[in-house]
């Protein structure tokens, strides 16, 4: 038999981020987004090459 627990109200979490850390995180995000674009293009090229080989 399960024990019922009273529902707790949601809690808010406050986080402090320093400017230099925020800048570093943004730069990392931008690099990762560029990598996703590059890998997506490589995948499309590989799919296209594969279609040409099979044709």
Backbone bond lengths (Angstrom), bond angles and torsions (degrees), N, CA, C in turn:
res aa  C-N    CA-C-N  psi(-1)  N-CA   C-N-CA  omega(-1)  CA-C   N-CA-C  phi
1 X - - - 1.445 - - 1.536 108.64 -
2 X 1.311 117.19 133.85 1.459 122.06 -177.09 1.518 110.69 -81.13
3 X 1.315 114.70 146.80 1.463 120.80 176.17 1.521 108.62 -91.45
4 X 1.300 117.21 128.75 1.459 120.97 178.70 1.520 109.50 -86.68
5 X 1.327 115.29 130.26 1.457 121.00 178.59 1.521 108.60 -110.04
6 X 1.320 117.60 143.71 1.462 119.13 178.36 1.531 109.95 -65.48
7 X 1.335 116.08 141.48 1.458 120.15 -179.88 1.523 109.13 -71.29
8 X 1.338 114.82 127.83 1.460 120.66 179.99 1.533 108.69 -91.56
9 X 1.324 117.06 143.15 1.473 119.07 177.31 1.529 109.77 -67.17
10 X 1.338 117.62 150.06 1.469 119.58 179.87 1.523 110.37 -62.15
11 X 1.325 114.44 146.71 1.458 119.78 179.15 1.518 109.44 -109.06
12 X 1.307 116.78 147.99 1.456 122.43 178.29 1.521 108.71 -100.77
13 X 1.315 115.30 132.27 1.459 120.99 179.09 1.527 108.34 -105.84
14 X 1.308 116.14 124.48 1.458 121.03 178.15 1.519 108.36 -104.33
15 X 1.333 115.97 132.13 1.456 121.28 -178.22 1.517 108.53 -126.55
16 X 1.304 115.59 137.86 1.459 120.24 176.33 1.524 108.42 -103.18
17 X 1.332 115.58 127.76 1.460 120.87 178.27 1.512 107.33 -122.23
18 X 1.311 116.39 126.80 1.461 120.58 178.73 1.520 109.84 -74.97
19 X 1.316 115.80 153.63 1.468 120.36 -177.68 1.519 112.44 -56.52
20 X 1.325 116.97 -43.66 1.465 119.07 -178.12 1.528 111.10 -65.81
21 X 1.307 117.21 -35.80 1.459 120.19 177.80 1.528 110.07 -69.97
22 X 1.315 117.19 -40.23 1.461 121.16 178.41 1.531 109.77 -63.08
23 X 1.325 116.75 -42.44 1.467 120.86 177.93 1.526 110.57 -61.72
24 X 1.328 116.49 -43.02 1.461 120.93 179.71 1.528 110.72 -63.97
25 X 1.320 116.79 -41.23 1.464 120.62 178.81 1.524 111.61 -65.66
26 X 1.327 116.28 -39.18 1.469 119.96 177.85 1.525 110.83 -65.43
27 X 1.331 116.28 -41.36 1.467 120.09 178.26 1.529 110.37 -63.52
28 X 1.316 116.64 -41.53 1.460 120.38 178.23 1.533 110.40 -64.16
29 X 1.330 116.78 -42.17 1.471 121.02 177.24 1.522 110.63 -59.52
30 X 1.343 116.61 -44.79 1.461 120.62 179.97 1.525 111.31 -62.88
31 X 1.340 116.72 -42.64 1.473 120.10 177.78 1.524 110.94 -61.59
32 X 1.327 116.16 -43.13 1.463 119.74 -179.66 1.524 111.41 -66.29
33 X 1.324 117.40 -38.32 1.466 120.38 177.28 1.528 110.53 -64.18
34 X 1.330 117.43 -40.34 1.459 121.10 177.26 1.526 110.68 -64.35
35 X 1.326 116.08 -38.23 1.461 120.22 179.13 1.534 110.71 -66.30
36 X 1.323 116.91 -38.86 1.464 120.75 177.17 1.526 110.01 -61.96
37 X 1.322 117.45 -43.73 1.460 121.29 178.82 1.524 109.97 -61.78
38 X 1.323 116.61 -45.81 1.458 121.18 -178.85 1.534 111.05 -62.84
39 X 1.329 116.70 -44.99 1.458 119.87 -179.61 1.527 111.44 -67.75
40 X 1.312 116.77 -35.42 1.468 119.98 176.66 1.524 110.65 -63.65
41 X 1.324 116.53 -41.29 1.458 120.18 178.27 1.529 110.82 -65.15
42 X 1.333 116.85 -41.34 1.458 120.51 178.09 1.525 110.92 -63.18
43 X 1.319 116.62 -39.63 1.457 120.92 178.90 1.527 110.40 -64.68
44 X 1.334 116.76 -44.53 1.461 119.87 178.21 1.530 110.58 -61.59
45 X 1.330 116.73 -41.27 1.464 120.87 179.32 1.523 110.27 -64.27
46 X 1.325 117.15 -42.25 1.465 120.76 179.58 1.527 110.56 -64.71
47 X 1.321 117.80 -39.13 1.468 121.50 178.01 1.528 109.59 -64.68
48 X 1.332 115.76 -42.15 1.463 120.34 179.79 1.519 110.35 -65.12
49 X 1.326 117.02 -43.77 1.462 121.26 178.81 1.528 110.62 -62.21
50 X 1.322 116.38 -39.67 1.456 121.38 -179.17 1.528 110.57 -65.62
51 X 1.342 117.10 -39.80 1.463 120.96 177.73 1.521 110.37 -63.49
52 X 1.341 116.10 -40.17 1.464 120.24 -179.39 1.528 111.09 -66.59
53 X 1.298 117.36 -36.63 1.464 121.71 179.02 1.524 110.28 -67.37
54 X 1.324 116.12 -41.17 1.463 120.84 -177.18 1.523 112.11 -75.71
55 X 1.326 117.72 -19.14 1.477 120.49 -177.59 1.496 111.68 -80.06
